[in-house]
Amino acid sequence: MPSSNPLPPKENALFKRILKSYEHKQYKNGLKFAKQILSNPKYQEHGETLAMKGLTLNCLGRKDEAYEYVRRGLRNDLKSHVCWHVYGLLQRSDKKYDEAIKCYRNALKWEKDNIQILRDLSLLQIQMRDLEGYRDTRYQLLMLRPTQRTSWIGYAMSFHLLEDYKNALSILETFLDRQQVEGLDVTKKVNNIDYEHSELLLYQNLVIQESGDLAGALRHLETFQDQIVDKLTLKENLAELNLKLKNFELSASYYKELIARNPENTLYYKKLIEAQRYTREEEVVNFYREYGEKYPRAMPPRRLPLSHATGDTFRVLVDKYMRKALSKGVPPLFVDLRSLYTDPVKVEVIESLLVGYVDSLKRLSKYSVTEGKNGPKEPASALLWVYYYLAQHYDYLGRTEKALQFIDTAIEHTPTLIELFVTKGRIYKHAGDPQEAYRWLDEAQAMDTADRYINSKCAKYMLRANLIKEAEETCSKFTREGVSAMENLNEMQCMWFQTECALAYQRLGRYGEALKKCHEIDRHFSEIIEDQFDFHTYCMRKMTLRSYVGLLRLEDVLRGHPFYFKAARCAIEVYLHLFEHPLKAESAEQELNTDDLAPSELKKLRNKQRKARRKAEQESAQAREAQVKRDQHHKSRQQGDVEADAPQLDELVPDKLARVDDPLEQAIRFLQPLQTLAQDRIETHLMAFEVYYRKRKVLLMLQSIKRAHRVDAANAKLHGCLARFLRVIDDQKEWDPAVVEVVASETKAFLDARDVARLNERFLSRNADSLAAAHEAAKVLYHLDPANQKRALDLVLTNVDNNKCADASVEVCADILRSLEAGELGACDALAEDFRRRCAVRFPYAAAFRLDNGDTSGCNHHAETTRDSPEDDPSGN
């Protein structure tokens, strides 16, 4: 690079050796050569040498010195593109991408055609999704290096990401034409299997499809199909495009080829039915029967018709399907058939068949008494798997007594099968007893200590029972030696463990530790987003363009993932609690506790506090050491020298996190990604309302309510928010007239009454069969006028025994009990105990309603009763 302040030949040779040492990661040699130049009095303030010394020091981890030298070099030579470029590299190593972009732009003012600076700038622009700036930078690179393939591809991709498909396709076509004109005719490369050219064609086809020109995309595939190496993707695209263009016969022929290639792909069967335009039940069932005969070992032709068949046809098919699975011993049979449980008629058919199996297998070892002496007997294990299925069946239907009866019978039949103990634990979990659930999982884990899945599941149940230390010890069987299990799991980004850990700390009231886990999960997502930096050049070079576009789109919505949602919800709830009930200052609390102590007791307390401080310092040192190791590991994975030096993150101290000055602002940090990426979940907007209600931000409250109303207008929690919002409006005094006008016009769309009492009565009449709705309406009624307490309590207490309330679950009733004990419906201790007793009768296994609840480790009022979401655990465990 030409220098703005050139050195004489001797020093210039040394400077080149600094650059070479930096490129070869010989940092100590680089410092030695820099010292030789700077020791000369004439060049001791040479800007570019100072900058390169700073860059080298940064690679050695001496960050403060690095910044000092680079800034000094920049002050001495503000017109040097080298100094600005190096300063940008330092900012990039600290993940300050916006500042680094500014530095690169300053460098380009003095050296506008520098390839390396332009490349570095383009990487930061795509990382920050400055797509227009990325397009301009890629254009400059194309003008400077028109013979390089990546120059053309990068420029085309910039238009694709901006959804300017016309220009993207024009550039790709020009590039392919140039290849042919220059004697690089791609048809000659077919014999050499040119994967990169094949991927480019498939990427071009993707752009055509996204532009909406399906007919053009089909023509393109048909024209270049001989040059496309990925035949599976080719056929899938041809089949899909023909289907969308209503070329049904051609589409069907492609899907038949695909099924012959992979008979286990369920999507192919569904698409083939669509292509053959089968709509009637009989046609669909016959179609699957035909393919079942053609591919007897394939699962989809036997499972998929169960979703379409009804009546006697369904009974025959499901009977045959279950018999085969039970005889073979397929543990996830219930998980497989669980999607059919949306139809009550099918549930009855399955239940009647299974009950019949039990009776027949006991008597004859056959599935049906009508079979008599025909054929061989079923294996003894068939009865075991029927018991196993029935236990899961009744558990799913909420009939805990029957579920336990069948699982106990199964355990008595075969007491060595681990799945039975896991299922029994799951039944107790769904019934609301996390302690008993963990005990059965612990027994299952003891039967096979080498099974990582059982180990993890046991740890999860321990955390739900608030046994954090025990869960950590359980996980330590499979974590790295020499490091605490908690640290190692954080290192491995084991987010299910950290989420459950955060929720356990929240239930125990240890809010600092809960927030620490939530922030750790947030950092994992930040690391994943930063790790995409490695792929910007790699994917362009290797031509994995479709995967690269998929990666960019995934990263854009990454924080919409269920793992982040659960952690963010926990953090927001904790911050809201800390806003309402801030923790007392530690020193003041200690003074309060030591006022009335005798000298000997005071001495003991001081010793205890010293030990606690020493232990905290030791843990802090271990955490710092673990962070250094993580940074080194991250360093080894990075491409360039500078990217390796990750910024030192602030240590997460639980006590400091729990005593923040601005809990609502911290809550908003977690909330904002959810508002963008989890808009379809009503909890997002309800949490947003709670935050903005406490900040008294009227328009943001209104925005949250409108969005929640679009998702689920009948939600009980939303009604409570609406009532509070109307009371805020009624209390308005000196609002801006424009705000008043906006609120008045916007609330007309979803509020049929501005009077809270009338709104509450209408809500009650519309949701007479909902216990959660009755609870929210009761709270509104009491807050309107405490004189309404008797009616409010009656609403809740009479509905708990009402069998019409379909949502009278353990979770809803536990929430009501918490509300009664917290005084949200006024002083009613006796009624709260009465409510607890009635719930204990209705839910005899739920720990939340036990009178002798001293052994539930603080989880009584926070029972984990909900089933895991499919995203967390596909098996429903």
Secondary structure, 3 states (H helix, E strand, C coil): CCCCCCCCHHHHHHHHHHHHHHHCCCHHHHHHHHHHHHCCHHHCCCHHHHHHHHHHHHHCCCHHHHHHHHHHHHHHCCCCHHHHHHHHHHHHHCCCHHHHHHHHHHHHHHCCCCHHHHHHHHHHHHHCCCHHHHHHHHHHHHHHCCCCHHHHHHHHHHHHHCCCHHHHHHHHHHHHHHHHHCCCCHHHHHHHCCHHHHHHHHHHHHHHHHCCCHHHHHHHHHHHHHHCCCHHHHHHHHHHHHHHCCCHHHHHHHHHHHHHHCCCCHHHHHHHHHHCCCCCHHHHHHHHHHHHHHCCCCCHHHHHHHHCCCHHHHHHHHHHHHHHHHHHCCCCHHHHHHHHHHCHHHHHHHHHHHHHHHHHHHHHCCCCHHHCCCCCCCCCHHHHHHHHHHHHHHHHCCCHHHHHHHHHHHHHHCCCCHHHHHHHHHHHHHHCCHHHHHHHHHHHHHHCCCCHHHHHHHHHHHHHCCCHHHHHHHHCCCCCCCCCHHHHHHHCCCHHHHHHHHHHHHHHCCHHHHHHHHHHHHHHHHHHHHHHHHHHHHHHHHCCHHHHHHHHHHHHCHHHCHHHHHHHHHHHHHHHHHHHCCCCCHHHHHHHHHCCCCHHHHHHHHHHHHHHHHHHHHHHHHHHHHHHHHHHHHHHHCCCCCCCCCCCCCCCCHHHHHCCCCHHHHHHHHHHHHHHHCCCCHHHHHHHHHHHHHHCCHHHHHHHHHHHHHHCCCCHHHHHHHHHHHHHHHCCCCCCHHHHHHHHHHHCCCCCCCCHHHHHHHHHHHCCCCHHHHHHHHHHHHHHCHHHHHHHHHHHHHHCCCCCCCCCCHHHHHHHHHHHHCCCCCCCHHHHHHHHHHHHHHCCCCHHHCCCCCCCCCCHHHCCCCCCCCCCCCCCC
